[in-house]
Amino acid sequence: MKKATPIPSLFKQFIKDTETGKRLKKNGERIKPDSIQNYHYVFQNLIQFSGDTGFELRICDASKLNTRELQSEKNYWKKFYQKFTDYLYKKGCHDNYVGSNIKVIRVFFNYLKNDKDFFTGDFQRLFYVRKEEIEILVLSPEQLKFLIHDKEFESSLSESNRRIKDIFVFGCTTGLRYSDIFLLTNKNFEKVENDWYLKLKSKKTKTFSHIKLPSYAITIYQKYCPKNDKDSVFGKTSLFNFNKNLKHIGELAGFIAPVEVSREKQGKARNIIKKGEHPSNRFCDKMSSHMMRRTAITTLLILGMPEHLVRKISGHSHSSGSFNRYVHYAQVYIDKEIEKVHSKLEI
């Protein structure tokens, strides 16, 4: 008779071993806090799923099962995968989120097998991790120039929104992630003769960058430069407020052209409009902190900087799939601009 062990207690131990450093990456580094937070979210989803559907979460040591019991266990995990993913989709989740949950559960299975010598039967191989390619939305060079240089527009903004606009422009220029921008101090800025450089180590990728700053970025830095080397240059702002104000700034700037945004559920694309957004899906409604890094990378590519240099600045590896999406997007933009020129030559 097969003996079942409750999943919740094992998953809690999985999280605890990760938080305390008992479980590490293959290279010996500790798991990042953001990843651990994702483990907590997945655990909450599993508990809610079990409570709402009555599906029992348990696992058996497959090494102690006979052939008939192994087949039964395989069918159990097939059923779990189908019911759990259906549950998330019905809650309004899309492929990337559902896929990230399944990816964590597969990591949990590997933890049981490799760290706890618990023979799982490798049923996690039955779990398909769905992914979706989300359209890249970035500022055009013309839109970025407007935010940089239009003084009349800048003077029309409130003081708090001018600060958000400045931070956004700085991010669109340097390609820094939101988390890295608010960690900048005076020590990250270096003047060499008449030139200013931004030097830092990415919190996420741990890669070093040394970026020469244009005059307008220097002006932004000097505007918010703190008196000591410990304080953050740009202070503190919650991500929610940053994105909320940024959308309003985009609306005031006239970035209201309609955009078509779709997300995928089980591989099928569907147009989406979030609660509180304009029914036409305007460009300004899609502006967020993510747009800073995307805009910086695509702007450098669009304006002709070689790919290998852009990779060095952005910290992407040569094999990075996400970077290749920027290259593709930039080429599409260039093609459209060339078509505009060609159309003027047509009879």
HELIX and SHEET records of a PDB file:
HELIX    1   1 ILE A    7  GLU A   19  1                                  13    
HELIX    2   2 PRO A   33  THR A   53  1                                  21    
HELIX    3   3 ALA A   62  LYS A   64  5                                   3    
HELIX    4   4 THR A   67  LYS A   90  1                                  24    
HELIX    5   5 ASP A   95  ASN A  114  1                                  20    
HELIX    6   6 PHE A  123  LEU A  126  5                                   4    
HELIX    7   7 PRO A  141  HIS A  149  1                                   9    
HELIX    8   8 LYS A  151  SER A  156  1                                   6    
HELIX    9   9 GLU A  159  THR A  174  1                                  16    
HELIX   10  10 TYR A  178  ILE A  181  1                                   4    
HELIX   11  11 ASN A  186  ASN A  188  5                                   3    
HELIX   12  12 SER A  215  TYR A  224  1                                  10    
HELIX   13  13 LEU A  239  LEU A  252  1                                  14    
HELIX   14  14 PHE A  283  LYS A  286  5                                   4    
HELIX   15  15 HIS A  290  ILE A  302  1                                  13    
HELIX   16  16 GLU A  307  SER A  314  1                                   8    
HELIX   17  17 GLY A  321  LEU A  345  1                                  25    
SHEET    1   A 2 ALA A   4  PRO A   6  0                                        
SHEET    2   A 2 ARG A  58  CYS A  60 -1                                        
SHEET    1   B 3 PHE A 189  VAL A 192  0                                        
SHEET    2   B 3 ASP A 195  LYS A 201 -1                                        
SHEET    3   B 3 PHE A 208  LYS A 212 -1                                        
SHEET    1   C 2 SER A 262  LYS A 265  0                                        
SHEET    2   C 2 LYS A 268  ASN A 271 -1                                        
END                                                                             
